[in-house]
Amino acid sequence: MALRRNKYVSGTVASTFINSTKTQVDKSSLKPSEWLCANFTDPKNDRLPWSFKDHEFQIDIIDCGDDIREVATLKCAQVGLSTLQIRGLLAFAATHDYLKCAYVLPTAKFATEFTQSRINPAIQTSPVVSGMLRSSEADSTSMKQIGNSFILIRGTSGATAAISFDLDRIDTDELDFCNQATLSTYSSRLQHSDLKLRRDFSTPTLPGYGISAAFEDSSQARRLVKCEHCEQWVNLDFFADVVIPGFDKPTSDFRREDIGTIDVGSAWFKCPKCSKEITPGVLSNPERRAWVHKNPDHWRRGFAVSFWDVIRYNPLAEVLQSIRRYNYGDWVNFRLGLPYESAENSFMVSIIRRCMVVDDWELLDTCAVSGCFIGVDLGKLSHVVVGVPAPGGCLRIVAMGVVTVDRLPDNNLGAWVARLIQRTRAVKSVVDSMPDYSVSMYLAKRGIGYGAVYGSNSSLDIYAWNDETGVVRIDRDLHFDDLARYLNLGKIQFPTSSHPDMETAISHFSSMKKVRVQTARGTEEKWVSTNSDDHFAHAFGYMFAAYSSVHARGGI
C-alpha cells in the first residue's frame, strides 16, 4: 500500500465524534488539531470532545505536518505538551500506513510507567484509536500497534536502547534529561525513512545545550500578545516586563528570601511598548495572541512556550510564590521555561575574559620556565597547556598551543612531550591515555609523566595516583567540579586576546556543561561536552590535576 501523508482523517467533527466507535477511519483532510478534536475525548470528561480551550498555543505546534521534519519546543513545566504529543503521535499512527514511530523518554523505567499512566489512558479516550489497537504481543508497555503502524516506547538509559529497529518518526519527551549519546543512536534509525520526522520538547537546562540549542537553531517562534492599550503586538520578557510592587531591584535579582517581604499577589505584566498593564484576560484571549517566527524560512520549526501562554493554570503570583520550592536555577528552568547558566554548571566566559591578563611579553619561552605543570590532550591535533604557580594560589598560563603530530621528528609525540618536560623542569605532567596510550607509556616508563584515565574512584579522593604504573585515575565529574570552581573564582590567569589559540580555548570551555541526567540509578549530575571541540578544556584539566596534587587543590 502506498505511503499516505498528512491524512489526519475523519468525517465532520460532530459526526465522527458521535460515530467514533467505528474502527474504520474515514480518510479526509483534517489538520492534526482538527483530528484530535474529532477523535479524542476530554481526558477529564469522556462525554466531551477534545478541546484546545485555554491551550490554544498548542494548535500551531501539533499542526506542523509531514513536510516539516523537525520541531523543537522549549517549554516551562505543566503546560500539557506531553498530553498533546501523545495524542498527536497516536493520530499519526492511526492515519499513516506501515510506519514505525518511537516515543522516547529519559529512562526505561520512566517509559514503562509513562505507558501505563499516560499512553494507555490516552488510547482509551479515542474509540477510533482504541478500536485500531491490535490486542496481541504488539500491545505492551514498550510497543503499540495502531492499525498497521507501530509505536515503540523507549528510554535512553541503556546503551542498546535504540538498536535493531528502523524508524520514521521520533518524539522525544524531556530531551535535556535524556542520554544524549543514545539519542544520537535513535537519530541514526531514521536514516532510511522518507519522512525522518523528529518532535523534541523539553524544559530547558543550560544555554546552548539540548532543547535550548535546538531552539536557537530554528525558526524561533514566540507567542506575541496584542496590548489592549497601544494595540501593538509585543513579546513579553519575564525579567524585563514583570513588575513586582515593593521590590526595588531588577526582577533578575528576585529570590526565595524576598517572599514575605513583598506582596507578589500584586505583581503584573507591563507592556514593553506603552508600559501599561497587560492583564490575564488579554493573555488568555486567543484573538490577541499569535505565534511569530523570527526565522520563518528556517528548516526546523521552533517554539518557546512561556507560563503566561497557559495563564489560567499558571497565574503570575503563583509562579513567583513557587520559588520557595526550588533552587533558583531549577525555578528558572521549570517555572519560567528559560535556560540558566551558573558558576556551578559552566565555565563562565565572562570570568575567563576578565582573567586574560598575561601579555605576550610575559609568555615565557619554555626554556626559561621552571616549576611548571603540564597537561596534554592527545589526538591528531594535540592540545598542550603549561602553567606555573602565581601569587594568591593562582595559576599563570605561560604556554599553550596545538601540536600536529605528523610534523614532529619521527612522528614521536612522546619524545616531544618528554623534551618539553625536561626543558621546563616540570614538577608534574599529565597526558591522556587515549586514543594513543603509547605516549603515556613512553612517559611513565621514564618516570616523568602520568597517563590519565577517567572513571569513578572508590576512595574519597578525586585523583588516584599510581607511581608504579604511571597512571592517574580521575573521577571525571568531581574533577571538572574542582576545575570549574577554581577557574570561576578567577584563579587562572590566561593569555590576552592576542594569543592565537585563546578564542579556541574559550569555545572549548564553553562546550563543557554540567547537566542532570536521568539514569537507572536516578537523577545524576554529569559534565558533558555539547560538541566534540573540548580539547583545551581537557588539557587545562590535566594540567590542573597535576598542579592540585602538589598545591592542595590550588587553595580552594
C-alpha positions, 0 to 999 in steps of 0.5 A, a space after each residue: 500500500 502506498 505511503 499516505 501523508 498528512 491524512 489526519 482523517 475523519 468525517 465532520 467533527 460532530 459526526 465522527 465524534 458521535 460515530 467514533 466507535 467505528 474502527 474504520 477511519 474515514 480518510 479526509 483532510 483534517 489538520 492534526 488539531 482538527 483530528 484530535 478534536 474529532 477523535 479524542 475525548 476530554 481526558 477529564 470528561 469522556 462525554 466531551 470532545 477534545 478541546 484546545 480551550 485555554 491551550 490554544 498555543 498548542 494548535 500551531 505546534 501539533 499542526 506542523 505536518 509531514 513536510 516539516 521534519 523537525 520541531 523543537 519546543 522549549 517549554 516551562 513545566 505543566 503546560 500539557 505538551 506531553 498530553 498533546 504529543 501523545 495524542 498527536 503521535 497516536 493520530 499519526 499512527 492511526 492515519 499513516 500506513 506501515 510506519 514505525 514511530 518511537 516515543 522516547 523518554 529519559 529512562 526505561 523505567 520512566 517509559 514503562 510507567 509513562 505507558 501505563 499512566 499516560 499512553 494507555 489512558 490516552 488510547 482509551 479516550 479515542 474509540 477510533 484509536 482504541 478500536 485500531 489497537 491490535 490486542 496481541 504481543 504488539 500491545 505492551 508497555 514498550 510497543 503499540 500497534 495502531 492499525 498497521 503502524 507501530 509505536 515503540 516506547 523507549 528510554 535512553 538509559 541503556 546503551 542498546 536502547 535504540 538498536 535493531 529497529 528502523 524508524 520514521 518518526 521520533 518524539 522525544 519527551 524531556 530531551 535535556 534529561 535524556 542520554 544524549 549519546 543514545 539519542 544520537 543512536 535513535 537519530 541514526 534509525 531514521 536514516 532510511 525513512 522518507 519522512 525522518 520526522 523528529 518532535 523534541 520538547 523539553 524544559 530547558 537546562 543550560 544555554 546552548 545545550 539540548 532543547 535550548 540549542 535546538 531552539 536557537 537553531 530554528 525558526 524561533 517562534 514566540 507567542 506575541 500578545 496584542 496590548 489592549 492599550 497601544 494595540 501593538 503586538 509585543 513579546 513579553 520578557 519575564 525579567 524585563 516586563 514583570 513588575 513586582 510592587 515593593 521590590 526595588 531591584 531588577 526582577 533578575 535579582 528576585 529570590 526565595 528570601 524576598 517572599 514575605 517581604 513583598 506582596 507578589 499577589 500584586 505583581 503584573 505584566 507591563 507592556 514593553 511598548 506603552 508600559 501599561 498593564 497587560 492583564 490575564 484576560 488579554 493573555 488568555 484571549 486567543 484573538 490577541 495572541 499569535 505565534 511569530 517566527 523570527 526565522 520563518 524560512 528556517 528548516 526546523 520549526 521552533 517554539 518557546 512556550 512561556 507560563 503566561 501562554 497557559 495563564 489560567 493554570 499558571 497565574 503570575 503570583 503563583 509562579 513567583 510564590 513557587 520559588 520557595 520550592 526550588 533552587 533558583 536555577 531549577 525555578 528558572 528552568 521549570 517555572 519560567 521555561 528559560 535556560 540558566 547558566 551558573 558558576 556551578 554548571 559552566 565555565 563562565 566566559 565572562 570570568 575567563 575574559 576578565 582573567 586574560 591578563 598575561 601579555 605576550 611579553 610575559 609568555 615565557 619561552 619554555 626554556 626559561 620556565 621552571 616549576 611548571 605543570 603540564 597537561 596534554 590532550 592527545 589526538 591528531 591535533 594535540 592540545 598542550 597547556 603549561 602553567 606555573 604557580 602565581 601569587 594568591 594560589 593562582 595559576 599563570 598560563 605561560 604556554 599553550 598551543 596545538 601540536 600536529 603530530 605528523 610534523 614532529 621528528 619521527 612522528 614521536 609525540 612522546 619524545 616531544 612531550 618528554 623534551 618539553 618536560 625536561 626543558 621546563 623542569 616540570 614538577 608534574 605532567 599529565 597526558 591522556 591515555 587515549 586514543 594513543 596510550 603509547 605516549 603515556 607509556 613512553 612517559 611513565 616508563 621514564 618516570 616523568 609523566 602520568 597517563 590519565 584515565 577517567 572513571 569513578 574512584 572508590 576512595 574519597 579522593 578525586 585523583 588516584 595516583 599510581 607511581 608504579 604504573 604511571 597512571 592517574 585515575 580521575 573521577 571525571 565529574 568531581 574533577 571538572 567540579 574542582 576545575 570549574 570552581 577554581 577557574 570561576 573564582 578567577 584563579 587562572 590567569 590566561 593569555 590576552 586576546 592576542 594569543 592565537 589559540 585563546 578564542 579556541 580555548 574559550 569555545 572549548 570551555 564553553 562546550 563543557 556543561 554540567 547537566 542532570 541526567 536521568 539514569 537507572 540509578 536516578 537523577 545524576 549530575 554529569 559534565 558533558 561536552 555539547 560538541 566534540 571541540 573540548 580539547 583545551 578544556 581537557 588539557 587545562 584539566 590535566 594540567 590542573 590535576 597535576 598542579 592540585 596534587 602538589 598545591 592542595 587543590 590550588 587553595 580552594 
